[in-house]
Amino acid sequence: MSGLLTAELHGDVVSLRGLRARGRHGVLDAERQLGQVFTADVDLQVDTRTAAVTDELSDAVDYSVVAADVVAVLAGEPVQLVEVLAGRVASACLAHAGVRAVAVAVHKPQAPVQVPFDDVVITVVRRRGDLLDAVPARPYDAVVALGANLGDRRAALATAVRDLAATSGLEVVGASGVVETAAVGLPGAAPQPDYLNAVVRLRCALSPRALLAACRAVESAHGRDAAVRASEVRWGARTLDVDVIACGALVAADGAHADGRPALEVPHPRARVRAFVLVPWARLAPDDLLPGAGRVADVLADLAASDPAAVADVRSRPDVVLAGADGTTGPAAGGGA
């Protein structure tokens, strides 16, 4: 198996064999209830030249940390398909900056196969950006979050929903109610106006990075183009913010590319601690899953227990109704900015 994996990679390779943990992955109820042992073999394509000179761990990929991350995925949130599990293992490996590509073989020796067999193995090869640039074979469920605290906030959110719906490859299937929250800024930053926020559920036929590009295009139409983004203060005031929160069950991340493709991480790395995302999302679709965290309603409940003030600050704005919310199809209604 080592040769099969490594043959798909180029250059220096670090191999981890026999990483294992008990997980509850599978389609059958018995698999979810009883669990079984899953094993992963991992090959990491890396560049060891700097570490070979400096002899410093900081210049290498710490394979002990990678191994722990792989085991956490095997033992973590249950999925139905081993293909998804293998993809998540690959994503966990690619989350380490020094890993350029990864080959993963996930073993399920106790699979419910009705003939004599030794093992079931799913092997995947992923390169940085592959998961985020791949056009899906069929549309998947995606979630984006909207926010605005400058100008006509209500109009910005309403127009953003219409713009998303008009984008080829996107279908708006639902919009949450609108909420209002205090702005989250950097410590010591000047006060900002309050935000209006909402969540939109989509059927998406675009790659995750193309979805991000579509969101950026909607922002640009509201005067927040690339030049404006480059000059902004982090967590500063915005005429419109359109963030990709989740792309189906995908867990993946990479940095910006030399060809201009932007950095992207899904699910959004701060979604689980953002009440202004979780509250409207849980009201719209409480049983949706935030990959790596669980059911949205449960994630919100955990946040409410750990940070009740943040959740309490999320105030409903029933006077503002977006197209697609609660079955509505017309323009946003109600007054106030």
N, C-alpha and C positions, 0 to 999 in steps of 0.2 A: 504493500500500500504506500510506503514511503516514496518509492520511485514514481508511482502514478501521480501523487500529489505534486511532488517537486518538479516533475517534467513540465507542469503548466506555468511555472514561475521562471524568472530570469535573475541571474546575479546571486547575491548572498542569501542564504535561507537558514532560518532558525526553525527547528522542528520540535513540536511537543506531542508526545504520544500517550495515549491511554488516560487522558483527563476524563474524569467520570463523576457523576452525581445522580442521585435519585430524583427523577422528575415525574410530572403527571401529564405528559403530553400524549395526545392521541385522540381518536374520534370516538372510541367506545367509552361508555360510562365507567366500566371497570378500570380502564386505564387511568381515568381522571381520579378515581377514588383510591385505588391501590398504589398507583405509581409503579415505576420500574427504573432500572439503572440504564442511563444513557452514557455513551462514551464518545469522546471527540478526539480525533487526530488533527493537528493543525500545523501547517507550514507557513511561515511568515517571510515574505520577501522584504529584506532590509538592506541597508548599506552599512557595512561594518568597518569601513576604512578609517573613519575618524576615531572610533573606539579602539581600533587596533593600534593606533598611534598614542592616544592619550591614556588608555587604560582606565577611563572614567566611566562609571555606570551612567552618568547623566548624558553621555554621548552614545549610549546604546539603548536598545529596546529592552526594558526590564521584563524578561519572560516570566518571572514569578508573578508579576502583576497581571500580565496577559492571561496566565493560567488561571488565576483567581477569578478574573472577569469571565472566562469561558465557563468555569464551573458554576458561577452565579447564574449564567444564562441557562445552563442545563437544569439547574434546580429551581429556576425562577418561574415567571408567569406562564401558565400552561397554554400551549397552542395545539391545534388539531394535527397539523402536518409536520413531518420531520423536515420537509423542505423549508418551512418557515423557521424552524429551530436552527437548521444549518445556516440560513441567511442571517439570523440574529447573532450566532456565534461569529460569523464573518464580520458583521458590523462591529461587534465588541472588539475584535482584533484591530480593525481599521480605525477605531477611535484613538488608537495610539499613533502619535504623529510620525514616528519612524517607520511604521509599517506601510509599505507601498502597495502590496497586494497580499492576498491570503488564499490558501487552499484549505478547505475544511472537509473532513469526512466524519459524519455523525453516524454512530452505530446504534441500532435498536435490536439487540439479539433476542428480546422477548416479544417481538412484534406478533400480533395475532394472525399468523400465517397458518393455513390449515394443512400444510404438508411438511414433511421433515426438512429442516433448514438449519444453517449455522448462524446466519446473521443477515440483517437488512442494513445496508449502508447507503446513505445519501452523500454524494460528494459535490461540492460547489467550489467555484473559483471566482473570487471577486477582486477587482482592482479599484483603487481609490476613485470614487466618482461613479463607478458602474451602476450602483444601486440607485443613485440619485439622477442619473442621466438616462436611464432605461425607460423607453416608452412602453407602457403596460399593454399586455395582450388584450385586456378588456378594462373598462372603467373601474375605478376603485373609489371608496368613500374618502373624502378629504375634509378637513376643517380649517378654516381661516378665521382669524380674529381681527376685528376692526376697532380703531380708536381714533378720536380727534378731540383736540382741546384748543384749537385756534380757529377763528373765523366762524362760519355757519356750520357748526358741528353736525347738526341734524341733516342738513343737505349733503354734507360730505359722506356720511354713512349711507344715506339713501342712494346717492349716485354711485357709490362704490358697489353696492349690491347689484344695481342695474348694469354697471360696467362688467362685473364678474359674469353675470348671466349672458351678456352679449359676447363674451370671449369664446372663440372656437375651442371646443374640447372641454368646456366647463358647463355644467348644469347646476343651477342653484336649486337644491331640494328642500331647503329650510333656512330661515333666519330667526335668531333668537329675539326675545324682547330686548329693549335697550336699557342699559343701566348707566348710572353716573357714579364716578369715583374720584377721589383726590388723586392728583398726579403722583407717580412714583419717580422721584428724582434722586440724583446723587446727593450724598451728605454735604450740607453747606451750600447747595445750589439755591438760586433765587426761586421764590414761590411761583407756581404755574397755575393757570386756570384748571378747573376740573375737567376730566375726560368724560365723553360719552363713549360707551363700549358696546359691542355686540359680537356674536359669533355666527358664522355662516357655514352650513353644511353643503358640500358639493359632491356631485358625481364627476370624476375627473378622468379624462382620457389622455392627459399630458404626463410627461415625466415630472417627478417632484421638482426638479430645477426649472423646468418650463413653467410649472405652476408658480414658483417663486417669481419668475420673470413676468408672468401675467399680473401678479400682485404688485410688483414694482411699476408696471405700466399704469395700473390704476392709480397708484400714488403719484406718479409723474403727471397724470392728467389733472391733479389737484395742486400742481406747482412744486411737488417734492421730487424733483428729478435727481439724477446721479450727482450733479454738482451741489445741489442743496444738501443731499444726504452726506456728502463728503465734508461739508462745513458744519454739520450739526453737532451739538453737544450730546453725548450719550445720555439717553433717557430725558432728553429735552422736550420742549413743546412741539407739537406736530399738527399740521393741517389735516393729515390723514396718515394712519399707520395701518397697513394690511399685512399681517404676519401669518405665515404658514405654521399651523399648530400640529397637524397630524396628517399623514398620508397612509391611510389604511393601517395595516399592522407593521409597517416598515419602521425599523430602527436603524438609522444610518447618519453619518456625518462626514464631512470633509471640508478642507479649507478652500480659499479662493484659488482660481487657476490662472495661469499666465495668459490664456486666451480670453480672459474676461469673465468666465463663468463665476458667479458669486459663491461665496461659502454658504453652506446650508447644513442644518442639523434638524432631523425629524425623529421623534416628536420635538417640538420646541423645548429647549433645555430648561426653561423656567415656567413652563405651563402648569406644572403641578403646584406651584407656590403663588400663582397669580389669581387672586380671587376674582378680578374683573374678567378673566377668561372662564374660570370654572363655574361661577355662579350662573351666567347666562347660558353656558353650554349645558350644565346640569338641568336647567329648567327646560331647555329645548329637547335634549336627548339624554336622560340620566343613565341609560344603559350603554351608551357609547363607551368604548374602551380607549383610554390613553395608554398607548403601548409602553410597557415597562412600569406602569403605575397601577393599572387596573381600571375598574368601572368608574366613570367620571363622578357619579354621585358619591361614591365611596372616597375618592380622592378629595372631593370638596369637604366631606365630613371630617376627614383627617386634618385638612387645613383649618377648618373651623375649630377643631379641638386644640390645635397647636398655636393658632394665631387668630383668635376670635375677633380681635379689633379689625383686622384686614377684611374679614368677611362682612362684618357689621357695617363697614364703610361703603359697601356696594348698595347703592340706592336705586330702586326701580324707577323708570321713566315711562309709565304707561301712556303718557301723552305723545310719545314718539313711537310710531309703528313702521317697521321697514317692510318693503315688498318681500313677500315670501314668509313673513312671520304669521303664524297661526292661520295659514291658508290664504292670507291676503295676497293680492297680485298687483294692487295699485301702488302709487307713489307713497312715500312716507307721509304720515298724517300728524297733526298736532302742532302745537306752537312751541316756541322757545328754542334757543340755540343749543 
